[in-house]
Amino acid sequence: MDLFEQTAQNNDNTPLAERMRPQKLNDVVGQQHLLGSGKLLRQLIESDQLSSIIFWGPPGTGKTTLGRVIANHTKSRFVFFSAVLGSIKEVREIVAEAKQQRAYHGRKTLLFVDEIHRFNKAQQDAFLPSVEKGELTLIGATTENPSFEVNSALLSRSRVFVLESLAAEDLKILLHRAISAQQGLNRPELQIDEAALDFFAEQSGGDARIALGALEVSAAAAQNNTVSHETALEALQKKALLYDKGGEEHYNVISAFIKSMRGSDPDGAIYWMARMLEAGEDPLFIVRRMVIFASEDIGNADPRALQIALAVQQAVHFVGLPEARINLAQGVTYLATAPKSNASYLGIDEALAEVRKSGALPVPKHIRNAPTKLLKQLDYGKGYKYAHNYQDGFAEQTHLPDQISQICFYRPTDRGYEKIITERMDRLRGGRIKGTQEKS
């Protein structure tokens, strides 16, 4: 009997989240972009035509649940394997058994590998031969980006399906189902405030395990058979913050965060970031805004800002919360106190506007490539000045189409490192690039 055939729901010690795992495709909540009517994954499951796939998504979004559902729909022999608990020796045993099943019984093996990223890429090689020969259909589940964590050869033979964090409405469906289902709480006398359920759904970060776990804890601790909003607060051990990820306050807080950095206010920036973190915001959402800000509002006034922001992204990915809050704080305070310039941001927008206005203007002949004799005869590359052959590595020539050769898109400010850029370009180009540019 494999893992998914065990009757865990009959074990009173089994966590509520485990007891409530759906067994049928129609019982799965969320992931409608994959499982909705006519969607590819649904069709593959229903027709039992799955090839090797990777489920990538945050914790508690249903990766293992989908493995269970596939197990119940497939005609293949199903094997569950945890990369956390299992060894490469066990993988080889599974692969050997899969070969025998295929050779002697004509039966394909469907192997579900939970947290496949815990195996290094060399260990993942053990799956390859059987996957290529069709002896094994692999379903890998990972919370990490498979582009970085899954063997490229294995990845090229698999289809990646991205699972999304569950919406609050989805979590409420699961919570109501757990309250009423026989394998759930099954306590008709228990009264649960709707506000408590709303809190669980909104503050669980899209993670069904967290929401159901908090419900289970609060139900056990309920006084007078009542789960109040206060009980819910205690169960999740955090205060309710006004921060609806899909509503107005979400955009108000992120706006305050960005404008505090733009206004060179590290105190405001770090406060609004703390508000987002405490409310359960994805730290990668925060750092994405920081990376954009580093180029949009600082740019070449401090070229290190983009490097710092990307370093924070790497740290958040590598370290994770709660420790990554320190990396975030370092990055935010650096960006807030850096000199500011939006010259690069304005420059690209003006260049795009010009392209849309004037179309595909011809490349001047002197900067065209001339790899053939014919092109040289047509004066491609004629008159081109190789910058390194001139003083200061600069040769006076135009690189824009003739029709717009006098337009200036990038106008550096006199702040931070851009002041040095301005002085150098003024000296080299005789004042062609001058002045400062403020954000309108």
N, C-alpha and C positions, 0 to 999 in steps of 0.2 A: 504494500500500500504506500503510495507516495504522499508527500507532505500535504498536498491540497485535498487529499481524500480523507484526512483525519477529521474527526468531528469535534473541532475545537470549541464549538458553541455549547457543547455539553459540559465543558469544564468551567466551573464557577470562578476559577482563578485566572482564566484567560482574560486579558484586557478587553474592555468594551470595544475598542477600535478593531481588534482582531475578530471579535464575535460578529461585528457588523459588516465585515467584508462582503460585498455582493458576490453572488455565485453565477448570476446570469447577466448577459450583456445589457438587457433593458433595465437592470437595477443599478447600473453604474451612473453616478451623478457627476455632471461636469464633463469637460473635454469634448464638447459638442463639435468643435472644429475637426476632431478626429473620428468621433463616434456618431455624429448626427446622420440622419437618413441620407444615403447616397455617398457618404464619405468613404475614402479609400480604406482606412483601417477597419471600419465596420464591415465593408464588403469582404475584405480578406479573411476576417474572423468568421463571418457567417458562411463563407464558401470553403473554409478550411484550405485556403491557398496561400498561407503565410510562407514567405521566405525569411531569411534571417533579418532581424530588426533590432534597433536600439531604442529604448525608451529613455528620453532625457528630460528631466524636470526636477523641480524642488522637492524636498521631502513632503510626504503626506498628500501627494497629488494623484495617487492611484496606480503607480507603476506595477507594484506587486499584485494589486487587485486585478489589473488587466491580465497579468500572468495567470492568475487563478481562473479568470473568465475564459481565456484562451485554452487553458487546460480542460475546461468543461466542454468546450466546443470542438476541440481537435480530435482527430482519430489517431493521432500519433501517440507514442509512448512519451509520457511527460515526466521530466526530472527537474526538481528544484535544487539549485545550488547557490550557496552564499559564498561570495569571494572573501568575506570577512572571516568566516569560520572554516571554510574548506581549504584544501591544499592542492598543489599542482598534481600530486600523486592521485588524488581522487578524480581530478579532471581526466587524467589519462585512463583511469578505470572506466569512467563514464563513456569516454570516446571509444574504448575497446568494446564495451557492451553495445554501444550504438552500431558499430560495425557488424557485430554478430547478429543483432536484431534485423539489420538491413539485409545481410547476406542469407540468413536462414529462414527468416519469417517475412521478409519484404516489408518490414515495418520501420517507418522513420521515427527518429527520436527528436523530441522537442525539448531543448535544454534552456531553462530559465536561469540566468546568472544574475543574482542580485548584487548590486554595487560592483559591477564589473571593473570600474576604475581602480579598485583596490588591488587588482592584478597588474603587474607591470606589463609592458608591451611584449617582452620576451615570453612571459607566462601565457599571454593571450594567444601566442603562436600555436599553442597546443590544440586550439579549436580549429585552426585553418584547414588542415587536410580534409577533415570530415565535413566541414561546411562546403568546401569546394566540390567534394564528391557527392553531396546530397545525402550523406549518411546522417547528418545532424542539422537541425534547424535551430539556430541560436537566437534567443531573446535576451539581450543584455539590458539591464536597468542601471542608470547612473544619474547622480546629481551633478556631475561635473561635465564640462564641455567635451563631448566625444572627439572633437577635432584635435584636442590635446591629450586626451586620456585613453583613447582606444587605438589600437594598432591600425595603421593606415590600410594595410592589406585587408584586415578584417572589416574595417569601416567601409571600404570600397565594395564589399560584398554584402553590405547590410543597408537597410533603409532606416533613416533616423526619423522618429516621430517625437515631436516636442510637446511635452505636457505642461500645462499652465497651472499656476496656483489657483485653487478653487475660489470662486466668488463667494461673498458672504451669503447670497441667496442659496447657493449650492450647499454650503455648510449647514444652513438652517434646515434644509430638507433632511440631511443626514442626522441632525440632532433630533428633529421631530420623529424620524424613523426609529432612532435608538430608544426614545422614550416609550414608544408604543409597541415595538416589536418584542416578540417572546424571547428572542435571544439577546435583547437589549437590556434596559433597566428592569422592565417588566414589573413596575411598581405603580399600580393604578392609583394608590392613595397619594402619590407624590405630586405636589403642586410646584410648577416651575414658572416663575415670572417670565413673560415674553421679553422683558428688558434684559434678563439674564441670558437668554438665548441669543438676543441681538449682540450682547457683549461678547459672548463666546465666538460668534460667527465673525465679528468685525476685528477682534483682537488676536485671532489665531494665525494670522499671516498666511491664510489660504491653505493651512495644513490641517487635514481632517483628523490626524492622530492627536494633535494638540487640542482641537475643539472637543473631540469625544472624550479625551482623557480628562479635560477640565470638567466636563459634564459629569463624568463618573466620580471624580473626587468631590465635587460639590454635592452630588446626590448622597454620597456616603456621609458627608458632614452636615447634611441638612437638619435643621432643628424644626420640630413640629411638622415634619414632612413637607417643608417649604424651602425651595431654593430661590432666594431673593437676589437682587442685583448686588447686594453687599457680599453674599456668599460667593457669587461669581467672581467678584473682584478678588476675594481672598484665594479662590481656586487658581486663578491665573497669576496671582501675586504681582499685579500691576494696576495702576490707576487708569481709569478710562480717560483718554485724551480726545479732544475734539479734533479728529483727523480722519475724515472719511476718504479713503484712497481714491474713490471714484467721484467725489463731490467737490464742492467749492473750497472747503477748508484745506484740502490737499493742495490745491493750486495757490491758495493764499500763503500757506507756509513755505512752499518751495519758492514762491516769488519773494517772500521776505528774506529767505536764505540767500538767494542770488543777489538781491539788491543790497543786502548787508555786505557781501563780499565786494560788490562794485563800489560801494560807498566807503571802502577801506575801514570797515568796522568789524574787527575780529570777534568782539564780544557778541554782537548781534548775530554774526554768522554761526558761531559755535553754539549759541543758544537755540537757534532755529534748527540746526542739525540735530541737537540733542532731542528736540521735540519730535523730529521724524524718527529717530532711532528708538525712542521710548514708545512710540506709537506702533512700532513693528514694521517700519518702512524697510524695503530691500536696500541694503547698503550699496549695492551696485547701481541702483537708481540714483543715489546721492552722488556717487563718484562719477557717473556719466555726466551729470550736470557740471561737476567740477572740471572734467576734461574739456567740455564745450566752453566753459567760462574762461579757462586758461588761454584759449586762442581768441575768443570773442572779445574779452574785456581787458586782457593783459597783453597778449600778442608778443611783439618783439620789444616791448618796454622791459620785459624780463623773460627772455627765451627759456629760462629754466622752469618757468611756471608749468608749461606743458609736460616737461619731464617729471616734475614733482607729482602732478596729477596722475600721470600714467603709472608712476611708482606706487602711488596710493592704491590704484586699481589692482595692481599686482599683489600688493600686501593684503588687501581685502579678500582677494581670491585665494591667496595662499594661507592666511592666518584665520580668517573668519571671525565673526563676533563671538564673545564680547571684546576680545583683545584688539580687534581691528578698529574699534572706536578711537584708539590712541593714534593709529595711522591716519584715520580720517581727520582727527583734530589737528594733527601736525600739518596736513595738506591744506585744510581750510584756513588756518591762521596764516599760512604762507601766502595763499592766494589773496586773502583779504588785505594783507599789508604790502603786497607787491605794487610797484608803479603800474598805472593803467593806460592802455591804449586800445582803441578799437579800429586802428588803421587797416589792419589785415582784413577784418570783418567787412569794413566799408569797401575796401579795394576789390574783394571778390564779388560782392554784390554789384558794384558798378561795372566790373568787367562782364559779368553775366548779362546785365542789362544791355550793354553795348553789343554783345554777341547776338542777343535776341533782336536787337534793332537793326544791325548792319549785316547779319547773316555770316556765311562762310567766306570771308574775304581771302584773297589769294595770299599765300606765303611769299614774301619778297624773295626774289631769285638768289640774292647773295647769301641767304641763310638756309637755302634748300640743300639737301644732300645730293651728291652727284656720283653715284656708284658705277655708272656706265659711261662709255665714251660718248654716246649719243646725248646724254644729259649734260655732259660737259660742253658739247658743241652748242647746246641750247642755253648756255651761260648759267646753268645751275651752279651755285657756289662761287660764281665769279665776283671778286671784290670783297669776299669775306675776310674780316680781320680777326686773326686768332689772338684772343685777349692776352694770353700768357707771353706773347712776343712784345708787349708794350709796357711802358712804365706803369707801375702800380697794378699790373694785371688788368688794365682797362683800356679798351679801344672805343673811340667815339664812333658809333654806328647805330642805326635804328634796327629794332627787332620786331616792330609792329608793322602791320600792313600799312601801305602808303596812305590810305584814306584816313587813318586814325593815328598817324605817327606822332602827333603832338599831344595826344591825350595822356594824362597822368592818372593812374588808378591808385597807386600806393603812395600815400602822403604821410610819412612817419611824423610822430609828434616830437616835442622837445622834452619828453619824460623818460626817465630810466635809460636803458640801452638804446632806445630809438633816437635819443639826442645824438649819440655817437654816429648812428646810421645817417641821420639827417646831415650832420657835418661832413661825413665822408662823401655822400652823394652830391651835396652842394659843391664840394671841392672838385669832384671828378666830372660832373656834368654842368659845371658853370651855373649853378643855381636853378637848374631845371626843376628839381624837387625842393620845394620850400614850404614853410608855413606849418601850422598845426591843424588838426581836424578834430572837432568835438562831435560826440554822438548826438544826433538830433532827437 
